[in-house]
């Protein structure tokens, strides 16, 4: 399966609706025609799926698409969409931050786990941080001696981040020692996967801009596949997760050449 290829064509209605909701929770909104093309079903079928998701209270339909109900309150509170497994994410954030030395240049991807890293970097000195996450930039931009840089691009409300072609071009012109990368799912066969197509090129550009790529993901994302594929495990060098990972999975990742760090 190539980068960006989906393995969810032909899904039954309920699994497809879950994937559609994942997509909208990532992007904040979606167009009927884009969903129909991605899932290779008719626009009428997608409209029926959106009607069901609206009836369940997740989204509000509008002409040609739908948007996530929680976005206005979430953006007003500067909160991220995904707040599950936060204790595990805090432990991962602490371990990841301990790998950062004073004076380093690093990239922080957007996401709830990378946000936990950012909050623990405020005791460091003289960091240069490049991030597409507005909430991380606000936290670290207030630290004396830090240089915080952001790309341009289109605002994505659920992740409080900037995305799009301008962001991709920005990351193609920089170099950093470390990248802390977020993911929706990580599996031995599927590699790194995400709920939608939008950020794949941006994450690719981040990976190419960094000397060392560190994936940060709690154990609930292991052996989970989302909608689109970024690449095989070979795109990362280190994987930081929590102690919910099984011994079998830990050994499997290490056999694939990934350095595994477990936060406890």
C-alpha positions in Angstrom: 0.0 0.0 0.0 1.5 3.3 -1.1 1.5 6.6 0.9 -1.9 8.0 1.0 -3.7 4.9 -0.2 -6.7 3.9 1.7 -7.6 0.3 2.7 -11.2 1.2 3.7 -13.0 1.2 0.4 -16.2 -0.9 0.6 -16.6 -0.5 4.3 -20.0 -1.3 5.8 -22.1 1.7 6.9 -21.2 1.7 10.6 -17.4 1.4 10.2 -17.5 3.9 7.4 -19.4 6.4 9.6 -16.7 6.0 12.3 -14.0 6.8 9.7 -16.0 9.8 8.5 -16.3 11.1 12.0 -12.6 10.5 12.6 -12.0 12.6 9.4 -14.2 15.5 10.6 -12.7 15.4 14.1 -9.3 15.8 12.5 -10.2 18.5 9.9 -13.1 20.3 11.6 -15.3 19.9 8.5 -15.6 17.9 5.3 -17.2 18.2 1.9 -19.6 15.5 0.6 -17.8 15.2 -2.7 -14.4 14.7 -1.0 -15.8 12.0 1.3 -17.6 10.2 -1.6 -14.4 10.1 -3.6 -12.3 9.0 -0.6 -14.6 6.2 0.4 -15.7 5.4 -3.2 -19.4 5.5 -2.5 -22.1 7.8 -3.9 -22.7 11.3 -2.6 -26.2 10.1 -1.6 -24.6 7.5 0.6 -22.4 10.1 2.2 -25.3 12.4 2.9 -27.1 9.5 4.6 -24.0 8.9 6.8 -23.9 12.6 7.7 -27.6 12.6 8.5 -26.9 9.7 11.0 -23.9 11.5 12.5 -25.9 14.6 12.9 -28.8 12.7 14.6 -26.2 11.3 17.0 -25.2 14.9 17.9 -21.6 14.8 16.5 -21.9 17.2 13.5 -24.0 19.8 11.9 -24.8 19.4 8.2 -24.5 22.4 5.8 -24.8 22.7 2.1 -22.4 20.4 0.5 -20.8 19.1 3.7 -20.7 19.1 7.5 -18.8 20.6 10.4 -17.9 19.4 13.9 -20.2 20.7 16.6 -17.5 21.1 19.2 -15.2 23.4 17.2 -16.4 26.9 18.4 -16.2 26.1 22.1 -12.9 24.2 21.7 -11.2 27.0 19.8 -12.5 29.6 22.3 -10.9 27.5 25.1 -7.7 26.8 23.1 -8.4 23.1 23.8 -7.5 20.1 21.5 -10.1 17.8 20.2 -8.6 14.6 21.5 -8.2 14.5 25.3 -8.3 10.7 26.0 -5.5 8.8 27.7 -4.1 12.1 29.1 -2.2 10.5 32.0 -0.3 8.3 29.6 0.4 11.2 27.3 1.7 13.2 30.2 4.2 10.5 31.0 5.2 10.2 27.3 5.6 14.0 27.2 7.9 14.0 30.3 10.2 11.3 28.8 10.3 13.0 25.4 11.2 16.3 27.0 14.0 14.7 28.9 15.7 13.9 25.6 16.0 17.6 24.6 19.2 19.4 25.6 19.6 23.1 26.1 20.4 25.0 22.8 18.8 22.4 20.5 16.7 23.1 17.4 13.6 20.9 17.2 10.3 20.5 15.4 7.1 19.8 17.4 4.2 18.4 15.4 0.6 19.4 16.4 -1.3 17.1 18.8 -2.2 16.4 22.4 0.9 14.3 23.1 3.3 16.8 21.5 1.5 19.5 23.5 2.5 17.6 26.7 6.1 17.7 25.5 5.9 21.4 24.9 4.6 22.2 28.4 7.7 20.3 29.8 10.3 22.2 27.7 9.8 25.5 29.5 12.6 24.7 32.0 15.1 24.3 29.1 17.4 27.1 27.9 18.0 28.6 24.5 15.8 26.3 22.4 14.8 26.9 18.8 11.4 25.4 18.3 9.6 25.1 14.9 5.9 24.1 15.3 2.7 24.2 13.3 0.7 24.1 16.6 -0.6 27.5 17.8 -1.1 26.3 21.3 2.5 25.1 21.6 3.8 28.3 20.1 1.9 30.3 22.6 3.3 28.3 25.5 6.9 28.3 24.4 6.9 31.7 22.8 6.6 33.2 26.3 9.8 31.6 27.6 12.8 34.0 27.7 15.6 32.9 25.4 13.5 30.7 23.2 13.2 31.3 19.5 9.8 30.0 18.3 9.0 29.8 14.6 5.7 28.9 12.8 4.8 28.3 9.1 2.0 30.0 7.3 -1.0 28.0 6.1 -4.6 27.2 6.7 -5.9 27.0 10.3 -7.2 23.6 11.4 -9.4 24.1 14.5 -9.4 20.5 16.0 -5.6 20.4 16.2 -5.1 24.2 16.7 -2.6 24.0 13.9 -1.6 25.4 10.5 -1.5 23.2 7.5 -1.6 23.3 3.7 0.9 24.1 0.9 2.5 27.1 2.6 3.3 25.1 5.7 4.8 22.3 3.5 7.0 24.8 1.7 8.2 26.3 5.0 9.4 23.0 6.4 11.2 22.2 3.1 13.6 25.1 3.8 14.6 24.3 7.4 16.7 21.7 9.3 16.3 20.5 12.9 18.0 18.0 15.1 14.9 16.3 16.3 11.3 16.0 15.2 8.6 14.8 17.7 5.9 13.4 15.4 2.3 12.6 16.3 0.2 9.8 14.7 -3.4 8.4 14.8 -2.2 4.9 14.4 1.0 2.9 14.2 1.3 -0.8 13.2 4.0 -3.1 11.9 2.4 -3.6 8.5 0.4 -0.4 8.0 3.1 1.9 9.4 2.0 5.4 10.4 -1.6 6.3 9.6 -3.9 9.4 9.9 -7.6 10.2 9.7 -7.4 12.3 6.4 -5.2 13.3 3.6 -4.6 16.9 4.5 -1.4 16.7 6.6 0.5 13.9 4.8 2.7 16.2 2.8 3.3 18.4 5.8 4.4 15.5 7.9 6.6 14.2 5.1 8.3 17.7 4.9 8.8 17.7 8.7 10.4 14.2 8.5 12.8 15.3 5.8 13.7 18.4 7.8 14.9 16.5 10.9 18.0 14.5 11.5 16.2 12.2 14.0 12.5 11.4 14.0 10.8 10.5 17.3 7.3 9.1 17.1 5.2 9.8 20.3 2.0 7.9 20.7 0.2 6.2 23.6 -0.3 2.5 23.5 -4.0 2.7 22.4 -2.7 3.7 19.0 -0.5 0.6 18.5 -1.9 -1.9 16.0 -4.5 0.7 15.0 -4.9 1.8 11.4 -6.5 5.0 10.4 -7.6 6.2 6.9 -4.4 7.3 5.1 -0.9 6.0 5.3 2.2 8.2 5.7 4.8 5.5 5.4 6.4 2.4 6.8 8.0 2.3 10.2 11.4 3.1 8.6 10.5 6.8 8.5 11.1 6.9 12.3 14.1 6.1 14.4 12.6 6.2 17.9 9.2 5.4 19.3 8.1 6.7 22.7 5.0 5.1 24.2 3.6 4.0 27.6 3.8 0.8 29.5 0.5 -0.4 28.0 2.5 -1.8 25.1 2.7 -5.6 25.1 6.0 -7.5 25.3 5.3 -9.0 21.9 4.7 -5.7 20.2 7.7 -4.1 21.9 10.0 -6.9 20.6 8.4 -6.6 17.1 9.1 -2.9 16.9 12.7 -3.4 18.0 13.2 -6.1 15.5 12.2 -3.6 12.8 15.1 -1.4 13.9 13.0 1.1 15.9 14.5 2.2 19.3 11.6 1.8 21.8 11.4 4.0 24.9 8.6 3.2 27.4 7.3 5.9 29.7 6.3 4.7 33.2 
